[in-house]
């Protein structure tokens, strides 16, 4: 998909109180930034922000940080949040490769990956967000009992993601190839823009929940 550049998007993002200009300075200090000790959930590749903002409304006792590298996409999320402010949401414009510079060890309680870029060419496998290279970053950032949740309609990418998690020794309490057909797993599911579009076309949605090493899911 070709992204249309929107003139002034970077300037608008920089001017927003919801966007963190130098996020590496908040590494280890995110709860201080939000002014509470609530759990910290992050979404990497948040797009226009529907998923993270819907979750923030449903769970005001959780802090959310959305990460997006494309300014023209992030701008849409910023505009939505400016119209309906949420004190438990912050945005970062950055490349996912640097996520470990922004969150300290054990600081993050949940990581969401939703409909990530599949990077279909094999030479780009390490750039895929559920790749082993990224899983190692996530393992360092996650708190005890912390987990990664991944959704996609791309079966090849999902199979790759499952294999990578198995190779890295992550436990996998949830693996489904048709999320919406499972009434238990689908209960309380918050959809993204892509999820709504693809499921309406009849595409099954795959999802996993994984935890580093021998950790187990604690709570919901």
Secondary structure, DSSP 8 states (H G I E B T S, - for coil): ------TTHHHHHHH-TTB-SSGGGGTT-HHHHHTS--EEEEEES-TTSHHHHHHHHH-TTEEEEEEES-HHHHHHHHHHHHHS--TTEEEEE--GGGHHHHS-TT-EEEEEEES-----SGGGGGGSTTSHHHHHHHHHHEEEEEEEEEEES-HHHHHHHHHHHHHTT-EEEEEES-GGG-HHHHTT----HHHHHHHHTT---EEEEEESTT------
